[in-house]
Amino acid sequence: MHIEIPGWWYFLAARTIDGKGIFSGEKKMKILQDVIAHAQRLYDAKIYGYILWSNHYHMILSFDSEDLAHFVRNIHSYSSQKASIYDATPGRRVWYQYWDRLLRIQYSLGDLYRRVSYIMHNPNEAPRPRGAGYLLNFFLSRTKVRGIRPGRD
């Protein structure tokens, strides 16, 4: 069950079936990035940071409405279609599942800091799929959390 509360921040993670590196290579990584950017505009998601791997991703984001499930469904549907066309494997299932966690930053920024640290250290600690590169982006420095600037708890 996924709990959606407008205005709250989420830590989102998803992986491909069997951890296969479906999005390996620069062109397919760009497909995933473009699909996420499209879903961000479509659902007015505020993405504060993410890391994309060839077989999974982690993201910190929020919505002003209850759109998390639609947002993820959009990303998984369109990225699957586009990667399958690129690989000439029509109808292939790509994504296994996603997990989300509400970040309790309204009370303390500690939960946010743990998730940011996890994402930022993930490239150093996670086993990499063969041929895997990654794309890491963070935008927290320009973000206010209910009047609290990141870096102050």
C-alpha positions as CSV (number, residue, x, y, z in Angstrom):
1,M,0.0,0.0,0.0
2,H,1.3,3.4,-0.9
3,I,0.3,6.4,1.3
4,E,0.0,9.7,-0.6
5,I,-0.2,13.0,1.3
6,P,-0.1,16.2,-0.8
7,G,2.9,18.4,0.0
8,W,4.9,15.7,1.7
9,W,8.3,14.5,0.4
10,Y,8.9,10.9,-0.8
11,F,11.9,8.7,-1.2
12,L,11.2,6.6,-4.3
13,A,13.1,3.6,-5.5
14,A,12.3,1.2,-8.4
15,R,14.2,-1.6,-10.2
16,T,14.0,-3.5,-13.4
17,I,12.9,-7.2,-13.5
18,D,15.7,-9.5,-12.4
19,G,17.9,-6.3,-12.0
20,K,18.7,-6.4,-15.7
21,G,20.6,-3.3,-17.0
22,I,17.9,-2.3,-19.5
23,F,18.9,1.3,-19.5
24,S,22.7,0.7,-20.1
25,G,24.3,3.1,-22.5
26,E,24.1,6.8,-22.9
27,K,21.1,6.7,-25.4
28,K,18.9,4.5,-23.2
29,M,19.8,6.5,-20.0
30,K,18.7,9.6,-21.9
31,I,15.4,7.8,-22.7
32,L,14.8,7.3,-19.0
33,Q,15.8,10.8,-18.1
34,D,13.5,12.3,-20.8
35,V,10.6,10.1,-19.6
36,I,11.1,11.3,-16.0
37,A,11.3,14.9,-17.1
38,H,8.0,14.5,-19.1
39,A,6.2,12.9,-16.1
40,Q,7.6,15.7,-13.9
41,R,5.9,18.3,-16.1
42,L,2.7,16.2,-16.5
43,Y,2.2,15.7,-12.8
44,D,3.8,18.9,-11.5
45,A,6.3,16.8,-9.5
46,K,9.0,18.6,-7.6
47,I,12.1,16.5,-7.9
48,Y,14.9,17.4,-5.5
49,G,17.4,14.8,-6.4
50,Y,17.8,11.5,-8.1
51,I,20.2,8.8,-9.3
52,L,19.5,6.8,-12.4
53,W,21.2,3.4,-12.9
54,S,20.8,1.0,-15.8
55,N,18.6,-1.2,-13.6
56,H,17.1,1.0,-10.9
57,Y,16.7,4.5,-9.7
58,H,16.3,6.5,-6.4
59,M,14.5,9.8,-6.2
60,I,13.5,12.4,-3.7
61,L,10.3,14.3,-4.7
62,S,7.0,15.8,-3.7
63,F,3.6,16.6,-5.2
64,D,0.9,19.1,-4.3
65,S,-1.7,16.4,-5.1
66,E,-2.0,12.6,-4.8
67,D,-0.1,11.7,-8.0
68,L,2.7,9.5,-6.9
69,A,1.2,6.2,-8.3
70,H,0.3,7.9,-11.6
71,F,3.7,9.5,-11.8
72,V,5.5,6.2,-11.4
73,R,3.1,4.3,-13.7
74,N,3.8,7.0,-16.4
75,I,7.5,6.6,-16.1
76,H,7.4,2.8,-16.1
77,S,5.0,2.5,-19.0
78,Y,6.7,5.0,-21.3
79,S,10.3,4.1,-20.5
80,S,9.4,0.4,-21.0
81,Q,7.8,1.2,-24.4
82,K,10.7,3.3,-25.6
83,A,13.5,1.0,-24.4
84,S,11.7,-2.0,-25.9
85,I,11.4,-0.2,-29.3
86,Y,15.1,0.8,-29.0
87,D,16.1,-2.8,-28.3
88,A,13.6,-4.3,-30.8
89,T,11.9,-6.3,-28.0
90,P,8.2,-5.2,-28.3
91,G,6.0,-6.0,-25.3
92,R,8.8,-6.7,-22.9
93,R,8.2,-6.2,-19.3
94,V,10.9,-3.9,-17.9
95,W,10.0,-2.7,-14.4
96,Y,9.6,-5.0,-11.4
97,Q,8.3,-2.9,-8.7
98,Y,8.6,0.4,-6.8
99,W,8.9,1.4,-3.2
100,D,8.2,4.7,-1.6
101,R,8.7,6.2,1.8
102,L,7.2,9.4,3.2
103,L,10.0,11.6,4.5
104,R,9.2,13.1,7.9
105,I,11.0,16.3,7.2
106,Q,8.1,18.3,8.7
107,Y,9.4,17.2,12.1
108,S,13.2,16.8,11.4
109,L,15.5,17.0,8.4
110,G,17.3,13.9,9.7
111,D,15.2,11.6,7.5
112,L,16.0,13.7,4.4
113,Y,19.7,13.7,5.2
114,R,19.8,9.9,5.5
115,R,18.1,9.5,2.1
116,V,20.3,12.1,0.4
117,S,23.4,10.4,1.9
118,Y,22.1,7.0,0.7
119,I,21.7,8.3,-2.8
120,M,25.0,10.1,-2.9
121,H,27.0,7.2,-1.6
122,N,25.1,4.6,-3.6
123,P,27.5,4.7,-6.6
124,N,30.4,3.9,-4.3
125,E,28.7,1.0,-2.4
126,A,26.2,-0.6,-4.7
127,P,27.3,-3.5,-6.9
128,R,27.1,-2.2,-10.5
129,P,25.4,-4.1,-13.2
130,R,27.7,-5.0,-16.1
131,G,28.3,-1.9,-18.3
132,A,26.4,0.3,-15.8
133,G,26.9,4.0,-15.7
134,Y,24.8,6.3,-13.6
135,L,23.4,9.8,-13.6
136,L,23.2,11.8,-10.3
137,N,21.5,15.2,-9.9
138,F,20.6,17.2,-6.8
139,F,18.7,20.4,-6.5
140,L,18.3,20.7,-2.7
141,S,20.4,23.8,-2.4
142,R,17.6,25.9,-4.1
143,T,14.8,24.3,-2.0
144,K,13.1,25.5,1.2
145,V,11.4,22.9,3.4
146,R,8.6,24.6,5.2
147,G,10.8,27.6,5.9
148,I,13.8,25.5,6.8
149,R,16.8,25.7,4.6
150,P,18.7,22.5,4.0
151,G,21.7,22.2,6.3
152,R,19.8,23.4,9.3
153,D,17.8,21.0,11.5
